Amino acid sequence: MRRYHLSCGNSTRGSIGLCGSVRAPNRKEALLAIQRALASSVGQCSEIPIRAVGRAVEYLNVYISPENISLADVEFED
């Protein structure tokens, strides 16, 4: 098994980023593992609520579309 790095978005240049590491025999299997993990963690709503601190923020959600993550987002790590 090889280790692959997932990188979507870029919080250094943009407003949000997502990264992770997965072990798989190849990039395609790594992508499928990432998509499955996100789909099972996030569920059908593909939304992760962030607890708001203070009274000014009513809600803050991050939306993820696992099906839109592509092989281009998966890089070989070791």
GIDA-V838605 format. One record per backbone hydrogen bond with DSSP energy under -1.0 kcal/mol. NH is the residue of the N-H (numbers start at 1). CO is the residue of the C=O. E is the energy in kcal/mol with one decimal. If there is no record, write none. Layout:
nh co e
NH CO E
NH CO E
This chain:
nh co e
2 24 -2.4
4 22 -3.3
5 75 -3.2
6 20 -2.9
7 73 -2.5
8 18 -3.1
10 16 -1.4
14 10 -3.4
18 8 -2.7
20 6 -1.7
22 4 -2.5
24 2 -2.4
30 26 -2.1
31 27 -2.7
32 28 -2.2
33 29 -2.3
34 30 -2.3
35 31 -2.8
36 32 -2.6
37 33 -2.4
38 34 -2.6
39 35 -2.5
40 36 -2.5
41 37 -2.1
42 38 -3.1
43 39 -2.0
48 62 -3.3
50 60 -3.1
62 48 -2.3
64 46 -2.4
68 65 -2.2
69 66 -1.4
73 70 -1.9
74 71 -1.6
75 5 -3.2
77 3 -2.6
78 3 -1.4
